[in-house]
Each structure stands twice: as C-alpha cells, then as structure tokens.
C-alpha cells in the first residue's frame, strides 16, 4: 500500500456495544465482569473508557480541569535532588556537592540537617548566599535550631529573595516567600496508606495548619508532600484528585483557590535491596507519573538508597528527571493528563472517596485525634496487610524480588541507622529480603524431580525454579523421565533435603511409592484437590507448590527445614 493510500485509509466507527460483544466472544464463556479490576482504594476499573465516560462526569470534569489550572500556576516542575549521600560529609564538601549538582541540572537545594557537620562562619555565609539564589527544600528534625539560624541571620537582601519550603517537626518562623507548614503524607504512604487515605490526611492536616479567620494569607505558608508509587495511572490521578479536593476545601472557607506547591518523591515502598537496578525502572515510572499528575517539584530516590547511595547513583537519579523533562516535553503543558477518559474518571473517583474519608476524619476529631486514638494507624495497618498479601501471592509483582529473582545475587548490607525514614518505611520487598537472608544462612539443598519428558513438565519446572529463586535457592535438576527408584537414588546421591515432584498425577502416584524413605521433604508441583493431597501425605508428600500460593509462607517453611526445624507442611 502506498503512502498516499495509507493517508486516505478510513477506520470504521465501532460502538461500545460492538466492542463489548467482541470482547465477550474472545473471553470464551468467562463473564465480561472478569475484565474489571478493583484498586486498593476500592475503585472498580473498567476495561474500556470512552468519550461518553468523560461526558457522564458533567460539571465534575470542568471542576477538575479548573482546579489544576488554579492551584498549579507553573507548567514546569523543579528537579529537587539531594546532593549529599552516604556517608555524611563535612560542610565544605557538602557545599561543593550542592554547587556541582546545581551546575549539572539540579534546580533546588535539598538539604537534610545532619548533626556533626563542622560549619564555619564562612561556610554558613556561603550556604545563605546559595539559599538566596536558588529555591530550597530544607528538612530538619527537633527544634530546627540550625535552619532557624540560617534564616534568621540572612541579610535583608537575602531574606527578600528567598523562596522555598521547610519540612520540620515544629513550626519554624520563615521569611516571606518560604512555606513552612507542610501537610506531609509520606509517613501515611510508607505505613501502607492508599491514595484516598493520603489525600484525606493531607486535607485534615491542612485544616489544622490553616488559619480559618485569615485563610488566604495563611495559605501562603502551606505546602504538601506526597510519595509516588509505581501504580502509574493511580498516582497521576492521586495528585490531580488532591488539587480537585483542595479547590473544594478552599470554597469551604469562602476563598478563591490559591496555588499550593505539591512536592513529590519516589516511594520507598516498592524499592528493594535485591536487584537494585530494577529500582531505576521504578523510579522512572514514579517520576513520570508525578510529572503527569502535576508535581511542582520532584525528588528521585537513588536506586541504591537502601544500601548507601554513591555519587554515580545520585547523578543517575537526577538524570532520570532531566530525561523526562527534555524527552517528553511535559514542561510545556500545565496538565498533560487532562482529557484522558480513564484518568479523568479515576481522578473523579479518588476525589469523591477522599473527600468522604476527610469528613470521616474530621468527624472523629481531626488528624491529631485520629493519630492519638490509633484509629488511623489501624486503618493503615489493615491496608498494608492487604498489600503484603497481594505481594506474597504475587498478585502484586516486584520484579527481581518476588518474581524473576536472580538466585545467585547476594544482597549488600549497609548501616543506615542515620536514615530514619528509610529504616521505618514499610517496604513490600522487606519480608522477601528477610526470608532470603534466613535461607542464605542455611545449606539447604533442593531439587526438582522431572517425572516425565522435559517438554511436558518444563512449564511447571520453570515455575518451581522461579519460586525457589525468590529465596536465593538454585535446585538440582534430575534428568527427564526420572522414575521413582531413580528419583530416590538422585536424592541420596546429591544430599537433597527438599525436592519438588514435577509430572502428571499418574507419574506422581507411581513415584511416591519409592520416595517415602528417601530422606527429603517432598512437595508436588501444581494445584490438587484436598482429597488427593491427603492421600499423598499418607505416602510421604508434604505439600505443593502452585500459582496463587503464599510463597512467603512456603519459603519460611523451607528456611525451617534448612535450619533443622519442623518438616514442611501445606500452606
């Protein structure tokens, strides 16, 4: 077909009804509802969103677009990378790192106050000069004495030029142009919170920090901090939904919608020590969703932050954002996600749910009260347990950790006690790292017994290898078509402590008769009925390995075998 004919090619319009009819045919008897999925926020996702979906939102769609336009005044976002990594450096070297990062594309001075840096008067003067020239993001704990000293001793000219934000435990007086009251939702996120819970908590914190009698003036000191996970579309909708409910929040005070900076950072929740370079993919995914969602300033956590970042990883983290900025042209668009039928609907659903949850928090006494009573902690824990279970059964995939793991990799351990947020963050990968570490201290020898032709058992064999790889285990492979006596001999020859039988039901039936005295804990590969498993247990089979299983529990059982503990049993 010529280029001209291609240009003239027309596609037939297809209605939603026709598409649904075709989808049902492809499903071959499965219900159409099976294409729907439910998010952690209890929002049901449809398999297809159309123009009619957006039109059904009516005025809500216009409110979402207007909220983005009013509360985010800049099209671009700031690259906010922290220049100092581990270990802590002296003040002079820190300032050199800050200047170097700014020269290489960083746009904010991001600094976490660390005790013990030898600040001289000249160093402090140089730091104040930098703070007056560049936007800053200062993080401090306790009474914030160091940050107060920095700001209080600025010259009049410096104080007039500063712009930035302060994240602190206690309010710190700041010059005009510096926002010092943060609605920080990162702790909620790292405790396992959903997008809806994060937005609701942000509003409740803002309600506590805003001055109801002088709302517009007090709003000039407010800013918001979100962690952004790898749920790409969900995180875009989360940030857009926050701005939507912010507009509703302001209207409750009878105020116009003032701009409010939304600072974001990649979430530690999905980071892993195993296969840390996959964290780069997670960081890129998270950063792009933050930008599309309307972040004003973003921080990419280095891929090796869990084991100690290096100058190279800090540079790569900064470059992730530079690539997004230069290659996607999102800096030229204020609301790049506007008009997407799916994202607009998801934004609406999250905004509605978050507003209802915010009212629930306020009815319970507000943020401080729900923290004091433990009500919010219980909610977050329940949501976290849901996430942990999904990861354990691999409904939520962590590449390199609970799926496609490299069994030969050895995880690096570094003392990170100075990084309190890292140490307290709940990460989905952590239980897998812990059981893998337990297994690494054992000499557990495992095997896969192929009871049929390799072409017939390879799928199950590869699946079992994948499960064992999550624990850092590399099984011995028996030859194909191994029968019972040969399997028993294979176990004894290699000193196998745990083996999985892979084959048809009939082949397993024949093999188990010869394996009871082999001296290994035995599982079968595949999902079998309770009756069949009960029969095999009487013949020496302990349990099974199958899709949808809680592999954390299975690996914990293997660790117990390796440490000479109880015998394996079905999960």
RALINPE-V141906 format. One record per helix or strand of 2 or more residues. SS is the DSSP state (hx for helix, st for strand). FROM is the first residue (numbers start at 0). TO is the last residue. Records with the same first field share a line. If there is no record, write none. Layout:
BEGIN
SS: FROM-TO + FROM-TO
END
This chain:
BEGIN
hx: 2-7 + 15-26 + 31-34 + 50-54 + 58-70 + 90-102 + 120-132 + 144-151 + 155-160 + 185-189 + 194-208 + 211-218 + 231-251 + 267-269 + 277-292 + 310-327 + 329-331 + 340-362 + 366-372 + 374-391 + 419-423 + 429-439 + 453-469 + 483-493 + 504-511 + 529-536 + 550-561
st: 36-37 + 43-44 + 77-78 + 107-111 + 134-138 + 163-166 + 177-178 + 180-183 + 221-227 + 260-265 + 296-298 + 445-449 + 475-476 + 497-501 + 520-524 + 540-544
END
